[in-house]
């Protein structure tokens, strides 16, 4: 029997579990997306994982041929970081994807068209100020990217950020940052989150298209091996110190859009990110198993919580 955990987000997206496979640059490709969606969550990938719009279309065609479950795409709306976002958006509309996750820009210009084909729009936010702006755009939900998240991350503790966003905007909120197991999911949902964003834990899977050395580093590292810096892209993010030092970065560089310069591509390929939840990851497991274990641990934790007694 399939496990189901019902929340406003699972109802909105038509999924069984409140687990979103975070879209990870140069990591999330069809194998991982399909595995997470088939496991009951929703698998997502960044449009920028494909160098051309035609390749993006091919990627979506492959995913749709392998699963009929909901899927999501991350779209960076800032032209300096992603000059071709408008063309990528057209492809997403063509495939009527269930979820569009926007970053680095207002979704106001794309919300109406997205909703016209049944696509929900979630937006990354790190502060209440940004969340209030997004709330006026017509977005369906907010992704609270808190301190400790992999990649671009905020500075606010999730125990503060999640309830604040819910209370101040009235929108559903997804918890992002150090979600490596069911305990974290239980904590996030108790704060009012409708789902969790799982990234780093899914790098340590056979389906993740990450280098073997990257996966090995995930297994052997703790949060003490990370550095939170804006040096890489101009936006504060968590990275493995070793890869930053190895790259000898001297100035920030935006994520390149199409076409990718080869040296720029290599730079992003060899600088690895992780969230603070890396501390609790010790094995490579199939993505389906990871999703199932998170859900099962969540259920165990909820059932073991102290209850009021007369």
C-alpha positions in Angstrom: 0.0 0.0 0.0 1.3 3.4 -1.0 2.1 5.8 1.9 0.3 9.1 1.8 0.8 12.2 3.8 -1.8 14.8 3.1 -1.0 18.5 3.2 -2.2 21.6 1.2 0.8 21.2 -1.0 0.2 17.6 -1.8 -3.4 18.4 -2.6 -2.3 21.3 -4.8 0.2 19.3 -6.8 -1.6 16.0 -6.9 1.3 14.0 -5.2 1.3 11.5 -2.3 4.1 12.9 -0.2 5.1 16.4 0.8 8.6 16.0 -0.6 10.0 18.1 -3.4 13.2 17.0 -5.0 15.1 20.3 -5.2 16.3 21.3 -8.7 20.1 21.1 -8.5 22.4 22.5 -11.1 24.3 19.9 -13.0 22.9 17.2 -10.7 19.1 16.8 -11.3 18.4 15.2 -14.7 15.7 12.8 -15.9 16.8 9.8 -13.8 16.5 11.7 -10.6 13.4 13.6 -11.5 11.6 10.4 -12.5 12.7 8.5 -9.4 11.5 11.1 -7.0 8.1 11.6 -8.8 7.6 7.8 -9.0 8.3 7.5 -5.3 5.4 9.9 -4.5 7.1 13.2 -4.3 7.7 15.6 -7.1 11.0 15.6 -9.0 12.4 18.9 -10.3 15.3 20.1 -12.3 16.8 23.5 -13.4 16.1 24.6 -17.0 19.8 25.7 -17.0 20.9 22.1 -16.8 20.4 22.1 -20.6 22.6 24.3 -22.7 20.0 24.9 -25.4 16.3 25.3 -25.5 16.1 22.3 -27.9 18.0 20.2 -25.3 15.5 21.3 -22.7 12.7 20.1 -24.9 14.4 16.8 -25.3 14.9 16.4 -21.6 11.2 17.1 -20.9 10.2 14.7 -23.7 12.3 11.9 -22.0 10.8 12.6 -18.6 7.3 12.6 -19.9 7.9 9.3 -21.7 9.1 7.7 -18.4 6.5 9.0 -15.9 3.0 10.4 -15.9 3.5 11.8 -12.4 3.8 15.5 -11.7 7.2 17.2 -12.4 8.7 20.6 -11.8 11.2 22.9 -13.5 13.2 25.7 -11.9 13.5 28.9 -14.0 15.8 31.8 -13.2 14.0 34.9 -14.3 16.9 37.3 -14.1 18.2 38.1 -17.6 21.8 38.6 -16.4 21.9 35.1 -15.0 19.7 33.4 -17.6 19.3 35.4 -20.9 17.1 32.7 -22.4 14.5 32.4 -19.6 11.6 33.5 -21.9 12.3 30.8 -24.4 12.7 28.2 -21.7 9.3 29.3 -20.2 7.7 28.7 -23.6 8.9 25.1 -23.6 7.6 24.6 -20.0 4.2 25.9 -21.2 4.3 23.5 -24.2 4.7 20.5 -21.8 2.2 21.8 -19.3 4.5 21.0 -16.4 2.8 20.8 -13.0 5.2 23.0 -11.1 7.3 26.0 -12.0 9.8 27.2 -9.4 11.1 30.7 -10.0 14.3 32.3 -8.7 16.1 35.6 -8.9 13.2 37.7 -10.3 9.5 38.5 -10.0 7.1 35.9 -11.4 4.5 38.5 -12.1 5.1 38.4 -15.9 4.7 34.6 -16.1 2.0 33.7 -13.5 -1.0 34.3 -15.7 0.3 32.2 -18.6 1.5 29.4 -16.3 -1.8 29.1 -14.6 -3.6 29.0 -18.0 -2.1 25.6 -18.6 -2.5 24.4 -15.1 1.0 25.0 -13.9 1.5 26.0 -10.2 4.1 28.7 -9.5 6.3 28.5 -6.4 9.0 31.1 -5.6 12.2 30.9 -3.7 12.5 33.6 -1.0 15.0 34.2 1.8 13.4 37.2 3.5 10.0 38.5 4.5 10.5 41.7 2.4 11.0 39.6 -0.7 8.1 37.2 0.2 5.7 40.2 0.5 6.6 41.3 -3.0 6.1 37.7 -4.4 2.8 37.4 -2.6 1.4 40.2 -4.7 2.5 38.6 -7.9 -0.1 35.8 -7.8 2.3 33.0 -6.9 0.8 29.8 -5.4 3.4 29.2 -2.7 6.7 30.3 -1.2 9.8 28.3 -0.8 11.5 29.4 2.4 15.2 29.1 1.7 16.6 29.3 5.2 20.1 29.3 6.7 21.8 26.0 6.1 20.3 25.3 2.6 22.5 24.1 -0.2 23.3 26.4 -3.0 21.9 30.0 -2.7 20.7 30.3 0.8 19.3 32.8 3.3 20.5 33.8 6.7 17.3 33.3 8.8 16.7 30.3 11.0 13.7 28.2 9.7 12.1 28.3 13.1 11.6 32.0 12.5 11.3 32.2 8.7 8.6 29.6 8.1 6.0 30.8 10.7 6.7 34.4 9.8 6.1 33.9 6.1 2.9 32.0 6.7 1.5 34.6 9.1 2.6 37.7 7.1 1.7 36.5 3.5 -1.1 33.9 4.0 0.6 31.7 1.3 1.5 28.0 1.7 5.2 27.6 2.5 7.7 24.9 1.7 10.7 24.4 4.0 14.1 24.4 2.4 17.4 24.0 4.3 19.1 21.0 5.9 16.2 18.6 5.3 18.0 15.3 5.3 15.4 13.0 7.0 12.0 12.5 8.5 12.9 14.3 11.7 13.5 17.5 9.8 10.3 17.0 7.9 8.4 16.5 11.1 9.9 19.7 12.5 9.1 21.7 9.3 5.5 20.5 9.0 5.0 21.3 12.7 6.1 24.9 12.0 3.3 25.1 9.4 5.2 24.1 6.2 3.2 22.2 3.6 6.1 20.3 2.2 9.9 20.1 2.3 12.6 20.7 -0.3 15.2 17.9 -0.4 18.4 18.6 -2.2 21.7 17.5 -0.7 20.4 14.1 0.5 19.4 13.3 -3.1 22.9 14.0 -4.4 24.0 10.8 -2.6 21.9 8.6 -4.9 22.8 6.6 -8.0 20.3 8.7 -10.1 22.0 12.0 -9.3 24.3 13.0 -12.2 27.0 14.2 -9.9 30.7 13.1 -10.1 31.6 10.2 -7.9 34.1 12.4 -6.0 31.3 14.8 -5.3 29.1 12.0 -3.8 32.1 10.8 -1.8 32.6 14.3 -0.4 28.9 14.4 0.6 29.3 11.2 2.6 32.6 12.2 4.3 31.7 15.8 5.2 30.0 17.8 7.9 28.7 21.4 8.0 32.2 22.4 9.1 33.4 21.7 5.6 31.1 24.3 4.1 31.7 28.0 3.5 28.9 30.5 3.1 30.0 33.1 0.5 29.0 35.3 -2.3 32.4 35.0 -4.0 31.3 32.3 -6.5 28.2 33.9 -8.1 27.7 37.2 -6.4 24.8 35.7 -4.3 25.5 34.1 -0.9 25.5 30.4 -1.0 26.9 27.3 0.7 29.8 25.5 -0.9 32.4 22.9 0.0 35.5 24.9 1.1 37.8 22.4 -0.6 36.3 23.0 -4.1 36.2 26.7 -3.7 39.9 26.8 -2.7 40.8 24.4 -5.5 39.1 26.7 -8.1 41.0 29.7 -6.9 38.1 32.0 -7.4 39.0 35.7 -7.4 35.7 37.4 -8.5 32.0 36.4 -8.7 30.5 35.0 -11.9 26.9 34.7 -12.9 25.5 31.4 -14.0 25.9 31.4 -17.8 22.9 31.1 -20.0 23.0 29.8 -23.6 25.5 29.4 -25.0 27.8 28.3 -22.2 31.4 29.2 -22.5 33.3 26.0 -21.9 35.6 27.4 -19.2 32.6 28.8 -17.4 30.8 25.5 -17.6 33.8 23.7 -16.1 34.0 26.2 -13.3 30.4 25.4 -12.3 31.0 21.7 -12.8 33.9 21.6 -10.4 32.6 23.8 -7.5 30.3 21.8 -5.4 27.5 22.8 -3.1 25.8 21.2 -0.2 23.5 22.2 2.7 24.3 21.7 6.4 22.2 18.5 6.4 25.2 16.9 4.8 26.3 16.0 8.3 23.7 13.3 8.5 24.3 11.6 5.1 26.4 8.5 5.3 25.3 6.2 2.4 24.4 6.1 -1.3 20.9 4.9 -1.7 18.3 4.9 -4.5 16.2 8.0 -4.7 13.0 6.0 -4.3 14.4 4.6 -1.0 15.5 8.0 0.2 12.0 9.4 -0.3 10.4 6.4 1.3 12.7 6.5 4.3 12.1 10.2 4.9 8.3 9.6 4.9 8.6 6.5 7.2 10.9 8.3 9.6 8.5 11.3 9.7 5.6 8.9 10.6 7.7 7.3 13.3 8.7 10.7 14.8 5.1 12.0 14.8 3.8 8.9 16.5 6.6 9.1 19.2 6.0 12.7 20.2 4.8 13.3 23.8 1.1 13.8 24.2 -1.0 15.6 26.7 -2.3 13.4 29.5 -5.0 13.9 32.0 
